[in-house]
Amino acid sequence: MPKAYLILLLAVVAETIGTTALQASQQFTRLWPSVLVVVGYGFAFYLMGLTLRVMPVGIVYAIWSGLGIVLIALIGFVVFGQRLDWPAVLGLTLILVGILVIHLFSDTATH
């Protein structure tokens, strides 16, 4: 896996942590989850910025948002008990397929 993809994956994880903390912060009424939101998003955007040095913004954002959506949906299901119906699962599957198509077949994934 190229270094840019690893950095982007770490950015997605940091963003996912920030978004999970956003839910846990209860609209920024709890201090430590609120701090984690700011730190998580800040680190995520920094790492995403690093990937933009070697990958086009459209590809970075497609991977970033797609993986983030899937991870947050899974965390919402496991941690917060939020249900996913079959259309939601199908949509998430299609997002993952789209990311795989970009990664495996696109020549524009790196500069």
N, C-alpha and C positions, 0 to 999 in steps of 0.2 A: 504494500500500500504506500503510495507516494506520501511524502511528509505533509503536503497541503491537505490531503484527505484526512490525515490523522488530526491535524490542527482543527479542521472543520468539524470533525466528530467531537473533539473536546469542546468546541464552541457550542455545538448542539446540546451536549450534556450540561454545560454551564447554563444555557438558556432554559433547559428543562428543569434544572434545579431552581432557577429563579422563578419560573412560572408555577412550579409546585409550591414554593414558598409564598407566592402571591395568593394562592388559594388559602394557605395556612395562616396568612397574615390577617385574615378577616377584615378586608378593606383597610389595611394599614393601621389596625388598632392594636396589634401585637408587635412589640419592638423587634425581637430577634428574627422572626420570619420576615419582617419588613426590611431589616438590614440585609438579610440574605437575598432578598429580591434585588436590591441595588447592587450588591457585590456580584451576584450571579449574572445579571444582565450586563454590568460593566465589563466583566471578564469575557463574557460571550461575545460582545461587540468588538472588544479588542482582538480576540482570536479570529473572529470573522474578518476583521480588517486585514489581518496578516494573510489570510488565504486570498484576498483580493489582489495581492501582489502577483499571483501566479495563475489565478483562475478568473474567468469572466464573471461579472456580477450576476448575470442571469442564472448561470449554472450554480454558483454558490448559494444564491437565494432559493433556488428550487430545492436543492438538497437540504439546506438549513430548515426551510419551512416544512418540507415534507416529513423529514425525520422528526422534527419537533412536534408536529401534529400527531404522528403515530405514537411517539413516546408519551406525550401528555395524555392522550386518550387511554393508553395502557395504565399509566399512573393513576389517572382518574378512576379507572375501573378497579384497580387493585387497592389503592390507598384510601380513596374517598368513596368507594362503593357506587360510583356512577355507572349506570348501565349503558351498554352499547347494543343497539338492535342490528339485525342482519344488514340493512342498507348501510348503516354506519361502518360495519366491519368490511363490507364490500368496497365502500369508498376508500377506507384506509388501505385495503389490499391494493387497490388501483394506484394509490399514491406511492406505495412501496414499489410496485411494478414500474411506475414512471421513473423513479429514482434509479432503479436497476438498468433501465433502458439508457438513461443518460450516462451512467457510469460505464456500462459495458460497450455501448455502440457509438457514443458521440465523440467526434474528433475535436469538439470545442471545449471539452472538459478541462483542458489545461492550455496555457498560452504556448 
